Amino acid sequence: MERLWTPWRMRYVSGEARDASCIFCSRPEHDDDVRHLILHRAGHAYVIMNLYPYNSGHVMVVPYQHAPDLADLPTHVNRDLWDLVPWVTTALKRVLNCDGFNIGLNLGEVSGAGVSEHLHIHVVPRWVGDANFMPVLANTMVLPELIPITYAKIRAELELASRTDLEVDPVIGQAGAIPVIPSRGAVALRKTANGSVVLPKGHIESDEAAYQTAIREVDEEMGLVAEPAGWGGTLEFTYGDERRRVAHLILSAVPGTSFDRHLGHDTELYSPEEAVTALTHPPAKEMLEAALPAIHRLLQDGPPC
């Protein structure tokens, strides 16, 4: 008999990983949304990834108010809660190309709720054929992507997804990258025609998710072949009369066939700390500096499997 070892789950099964307080109340109280897997905060509810997902991209929509039943929530909170669901599923379709969803609540312990005292809506992406023999015969779920990578992809999409109830002025969404080359221990930056040193970014095509745009831009602008490795951050600025918002992913990159044509011309390599200093614009410096711990982990551990 083959065995697939998942020792990290023992902490949850034994109860060691469970917080004595309500996790859905405590998570939003922290200011590190990436660490706590919070994808988006709205007025009365937020979106968070499930640390123990039923399927890749499994997220939950949760009211801030601690309540066990929908009837315990005021009408405006229920409205905000359910308004987020179709907005989230639209983003998940673009990112994951899923075929459908399981959406629902488990109200009360008898229904199977793991946290019965604080209701939450599960949104589980589904693909044709995803329920293979492993969960049925081996009681083991096989997930094809690491949670931090899925988080970064979804977070980028939600940062740029339009919500008319949130946007006062129209904003143009773009995708950007923090390209890290582990084999060279370096961060790659672009040098523009006017001498500015910037992070690569570009407009999102109609058939692309934001993370796909980031990958395409570093290929076209730098000659790098890349894949998502984590979340970088969001920058917002005004260009002429346009308000722009750029979602950045940390990308793990390797030189492609055209990389040598870019290096020393419009692409330069820096150590992570030198890259912060080299960037021209202060907001980009602040974002990159905040991403330094994740960049150093990538350089130390190598690209994600």
C-alpha positions in Angstrom: 0.0 0.0 0.0 1.3 3.4 -0.9 1.3 6.1 1.7 1.0 9.8 1.2 2.3 11.5 4.4 0.7 14.8 5.5 2.3 15.3 8.9 1.4 19.0 9.1 -2.3 18.1 9.5 -1.7 16.3 12.8 -1.5 19.7 14.5 -5.1 20.4 13.4 -6.4 16.9 14.1 -4.9 16.9 17.6 -6.2 20.3 18.4 -2.8 22.0 18.7 -3.5 24.3 15.7 -6.9 25.5 17.0 -7.1 28.9 18.6 -9.0 29.0 21.9 -10.7 32.2 20.7 -12.9 32.6 17.7 -10.6 32.5 14.7 -13.0 34.5 12.6 -13.0 37.3 15.2 -9.2 37.2 15.9 -7.9 37.0 12.3 -9.1 40.5 11.2 -7.7 42.1 14.4 -4.2 41.5 13.1 -2.6 43.9 10.5 -0.7 41.1 8.6 -3.4 40.0 6.1 -0.9 37.9 4.1 0.1 35.8 7.1 -3.5 35.3 8.1 -4.7 34.6 4.5 -7.2 37.5 4.4 -7.8 38.3 0.8 -10.1 41.3 1.0 -11.9 43.5 3.6 -15.3 45.0 2.9 -17.4 47.2 5.1 -19.1 44.4 7.1 -17.5 41.2 5.9 -14.2 39.9 4.6 -12.8 37.1 2.4 -10.2 34.6 3.8 -8.6 31.5 2.4 -9.2 28.2 4.1 -5.9 26.9 5.7 -7.3 23.3 5.3 -9.0 23.5 1.9 -11.4 21.1 0.4 -10.0 22.1 -3.0 -7.5 24.6 -4.3 -8.8 28.1 -4.1 -11.3 27.3 -1.2 -12.2 30.6 0.4 -14.7 31.8 3.0 -16.8 34.9 3.1 -17.2 35.9 6.8 -19.0 38.7 8.6 -17.0 40.7 11.2 -20.0 40.3 13.5 -19.8 37.2 15.7 -23.1 35.4 15.0 -24.0 31.7 14.7 -27.1 32.2 12.4 -28.0 34.4 9.4 -31.1 35.6 11.3 -28.7 37.1 14.0 -27.2 39.5 11.4 -28.7 42.9 10.5 -30.0 43.2 7.0 -27.1 45.5 5.9 -24.5 42.9 7.1 -26.3 40.1 5.3 -26.4 42.2 2.2 -22.7 42.9 2.3 -21.9 39.3 3.0 -23.9 37.9 0.0 -22.8 40.7 -2.3 -19.3 39.5 -2.0 -20.0 35.9 -3.1 -20.6 36.5 -6.9 -17.8 39.1 -6.9 -15.4 36.4 -5.5 -16.6 33.6 -7.8 -16.0 35.9 -10.8 -12.4 36.4 -9.7 -11.9 32.8 -8.9 -13.1 31.8 -12.4 -10.5 34.1 -14.0 -7.7 32.9 -11.8 -8.4 29.2 -11.6 -10.4 28.4 -14.7 -12.7 26.3 -12.6 -15.9 24.6 -14.0 -18.2 25.4 -11.0 -18.5 25.9 -7.3 -19.9 24.5 -4.1 -21.2 27.4 -2.1 -22.9 27.1 1.3 -23.0 27.4 5.0 -22.9 24.8 7.8 -25.0 26.2 10.6 -24.5 24.5 13.9 -22.2 21.6 14.9 -24.8 19.0 13.8 -24.4 20.3 10.2 -20.6 19.8 10.3 -19.5 23.3 11.1 -16.0 23.4 12.4 -16.6 26.9 13.9 -20.3 26.8 14.7 -20.4 30.0 16.7 -19.3 32.3 13.9 -21.1 31.7 10.5 -19.1 31.7 7.3 -19.9 31.0 3.7 -17.7 28.4 2.0 -16.8 29.0 -1.7 -15.1 25.9 -3.1 -14.0 25.8 -6.8 -14.7 22.6 -8.6 -13.3 21.0 -11.8 -14.6 18.1 -13.8 -12.9 15.0 -12.5 -11.5 16.6 -9.3 -13.3 14.1 -7.1 -10.9 11.2 -8.0 -10.2 8.0 -6.1 -7.9 9.6 -3.6 -10.5 11.2 -1.3 -12.8 8.2 -1.6 -10.4 5.3 -1.1 -7.4 7.0 0.7 -9.2 9.7 2.6 -6.6 12.1 1.3 -7.0 15.3 -0.7 -4.4 16.1 -3.3 -3.9 19.8 -3.8 -1.9 20.8 -6.9 -0.6 24.2 -5.7 0.8 25.7 -2.5 -1.5 28.0 -0.6 0.8 31.1 -0.7 0.9 30.9 -4.5 -2.9 30.5 -4.8 -3.3 33.3 -2.3 -1.1 35.6 -4.4 -3.0 34.8 -7.6 -6.5 35.4 -6.0 -5.3 38.5 -4.0 -4.1 40.2 -7.2 -7.4 39.5 -9.0 -9.5 40.8 -6.1 -7.3 43.9 -5.7 -8.2 44.9 -9.2 -11.7 43.5 -9.5 -14.3 46.3 -9.9 -16.9 46.8 -7.2 -19.2 49.7 -7.9 -20.1 50.1 -4.3 -16.5 50.6 -3.3 -15.2 52.7 -6.2 -15.8 56.4 -6.0 -13.8 57.2 -9.1 -13.0 54.8 -12.0 -9.6 53.1 -11.6 -7.5 51.4 -14.2 -6.1 48.1 -13.0 -2.6 46.8 -14.0 -0.5 43.9 -12.9 3.1 44.2 -11.9 5.9 42.0 -10.6 8.8 41.7 -8.2 11.0 39.4 -10.3 13.4 37.4 -8.2 16.1 35.2 -9.8 17.2 32.7 -7.1 20.0 31.3 -9.2 21.7 34.8 -9.1 20.5 35.9 -5.7 19.0 39.0 -7.3 16.0 41.1 -7.9 15.5 42.3 -11.5 14.4 45.9 -12.1 13.6 47.8 -15.2 15.4 51.0 -16.4 13.1 53.2 -18.4 14.0 55.5 -21.3 14.0 58.5 -18.9 16.4 56.8 -16.5 13.9 55.8 -13.9 14.3 52.4 -12.2 11.0 50.7 -11.8 9.3 47.4 -11.3 7.8 45.8 -14.4 4.1 46.2 -15.0 1.5 46.3 -17.7 -2.1 46.5 -18.8 -4.2 43.3 -18.3 -5.6 41.8 -21.6 -9.2 40.7 -21.7 -8.3 37.0 -21.7 -5.8 37.2 -18.8 -5.9 37.0 -15.1 -3.7 39.5 -13.3 -1.0 37.0 -12.4 -0.8 35.9 -16.1 -0.2 39.6 -17.1 2.7 39.8 -14.6 4.3 36.7 -16.0 3.9 38.0 -19.6 5.3 41.4 -18.8 8.6 40.1 -17.3 8.9 37.9 -20.3 8.4 40.7 -22.8 10.2 43.4 -20.9 13.1 41.5 -19.4 13.4 38.1 -21.1 12.6 36.2 -17.9 10.6 33.0 -17.6 8.7 33.2 -14.3 6.1 31.7 -12.1 4.2 33.1 -9.0 6.0 32.7 -5.7 4.0 35.0 -3.4 2.2 38.3 -2.8 4.1 41.5 -3.3 1.7 44.4 -2.7 -0.5 47.1 -4.3 0.5 50.6 -5.5 -2.0 53.3 -6.5 -1.1 56.5 -8.3 -2.4 59.1 -10.7 -1.0 59.3 -14.2 -2.4 62.3 -16.0 -6.1 62.2 -15.4 -6.1 58.5 -14.7 -6.1 56.7 -11.4 -4.2 53.5 -11.6 -3.9 50.5 -9.2 -1.1 48.0 -9.7 -1.2 44.6 -8.0 2.3 43.1 -7.7 3.2 39.4 -7.4 6.6 38.1 -6.3 7.8 36.0 -9.2 10.5 33.3 -9.2 12.3 33.7 -12.5 15.0 32.2 -14.6 16.7 33.8 -17.6 15.1 33.1 -20.9 16.6 33.1 -24.4 16.3 36.9 -24.8 17.5 37.8 -21.3 21.1 38.7 -22.3 19.7 41.3 -24.8 17.9 43.0 -21.9 20.6 42.8 -19.2 22.6 46.0 -18.9 20.2 47.7 -21.3 16.8 48.0 -19.8 17.1 45.3 -17.1 19.4 45.5 -14.1 20.1 43.0 -11.2 20.4 44.0 -7.6 20.6 42.4 -4.2 17.2 42.7 -2.5 18.4 45.6 -0.3 20.2 47.4 -3.1 17.0 47.1 -5.2 15.1 49.0 -2.5 17.6 51.8 -2.8 17.7 51.7 -6.6 14.0 52.2 -7.2 13.1 55.7 -8.2 9.6 56.1 -6.6 9.2 56.1 -2.8 5.9 54.1 -2.7 7.6 51.3 -4.7 10.6 51.4 -2.3 8.2 50.9 0.7 6.4 48.1 -1.0 9.6 46.3 -1.9 11.1 46.8 1.6 8.0 45.2 3.1 8.4 42.2 0.7 12.1 41.6 1.7 11.4 38.8 4.2 9.4 36.9 1.5 12.1 37.6 -1.1 14.9 36.3 1.3 12.9 33.1 2.0 12.6 32.5 -1.8 16.3 33.1 -2.2 17.1 30.8 0.7 14.6 28.0 -0.1 14.6 28.2 -3.8 11.5 28.2 -6.2 8.3 26.7 -4.9 7.7 23.1 -6.0 
